Amino acid sequence: MTNIDTLTQAPETSRVPTTRSYLMCRPEHFTVSYKINPWMEPANPTDTAKALAQWQVLYDTFVSLGHDVQLIDPIEGLPDMVYSANGGFVIDNIAYGASFTFPERMPEGPAYMDWFREHGFDVRVPENINEGEGDFLLVGDTILAGTGFRSESKSHTEVAELYGREVVTLNLINPSFYHLDTAIAVLDPLTGDANANIAYLPSAFDTKSLLILQDRYPDAIIVSEEDASILGLNSISDGYNVVIAKRAVGFERQLRERGYNPIGVDLSELLLGGGGVKCCTLELRKS
Ligand SMILES: CN(C)C(=N)NCCC[C@H](N)C(=O)O
């Protein structure tokens, strides 16, 4: 993997990084005390100090790349709050709040909405169950929206009306890839970018959804089961630098071949809760 200190600009490619704003939550109360996805095993021990240290590397990586990183205070008793991607979906300074599927995470919805309000976002309280950017991904001007395990398809209609953008529903079929951001990585996420591209795991989708992806993104990177199974797709791109799971070596190579700069981080402890790089990062799009 590339050293982030020495290569944060694209030297020979047309890929251009752009500065982003992210919201993260320190995993001070991280543990696995309940099971709401196949990755979680409450009987297995977790190490909060290790989770904090690994999370700090992710935070430092974003800062080193020049991104603005905001923090929300963690709340005791909400161990999954570290997965800030699920706290809402933000475009044009409008924050569509989350409404969680499982009771264990329900208090996170209002907590994140309070944070958005206090930081000047126009908050919209959701009418339907949705888990924020876990299931809504902005690709160019289109919103890809996942359903099947968490977010209800009715929330897709709500989001289409709210943002006035095209929303494409995709059906997830593998419980290990229960959020859209475990099965798709957005590589060029700027709005208006005609060349917006993605990487994805085909087996995570039903036939109809797969045909949609193949039709819309013929140049997409197809990621292996091996890389996806360590949440390799759960990554964050600024258009050039792509922060990914360190062990996703096949995906790393594929990214490099396409002119991206993959940066590996180890979030093995947070993987015990079923989340990776992208789950710990919510993009705050102010325009
Ligand atoms: C990419 N993923 C999965 C996320 N965006 N979020 C992780 C949520 C993990 C949490 N224990 C849960 O099951 O909700």
The ligand as a Tripos MOL2 file, in Angstrom:
@<TRIPOS>MOLECULE
LIG
   14    13     1     0     0
SMALL
NO_CHARGES

@<TRIPOS>ATOM
      1 C1        -21.3910   -1.3440    6.0800 C.3       1 LIG1
      2 N1        -22.1560   -1.4610    7.2450 N.pl3     1 LIG1
      3 C2        -22.4680   -2.7380    7.5890 C.3       1 LIG1
      4 C3        -22.5660   -0.3470    7.8860 C.2       1 LIG1
      5 N2        -22.7860    0.6460    7.2520 N.2       1 LIG1
      6 N3        -22.7830   -0.3620    9.2010 N.pl3     1 LIG1
      7 C4        -22.3180   -1.2460   10.1550 C.3       1 LIG1
      8 C5        -23.3530   -1.4940   11.1700 C.3       1 LIG1
      9 C6        -22.9830   -2.5460   12.1730 C.3       1 LIG1
     10 C7        -24.0140   -2.7570   13.2270 C.3       1 LIG1
     11 N4        -23.5690   -3.7410   14.1780 N.3       1 LIG1
     12 C8        -25.3410   -3.1910   12.6460 C.2       1 LIG1
     13 O1        -25.5300   -4.3900   12.4250 O.co2     1 LIG1
     14 O2        -26.2140   -2.3700   12.4050 O.co2     1 LIG1
@<TRIPOS>BOND
     1     1     2 1
     2     2     3 1
     3     2     4 1
     4     4     5 2
     5     4     6 1
     6     6     7 1
     7     7     8 1
     8     8     9 1
     9     9    10 1
    10    10    11 1
    11    10    12 1
    12    12    13 2
    13    12    14 1
@<TRIPOS>SUBSTRUCTURE
     1 LIG1         1 GROUP 0 **** ****
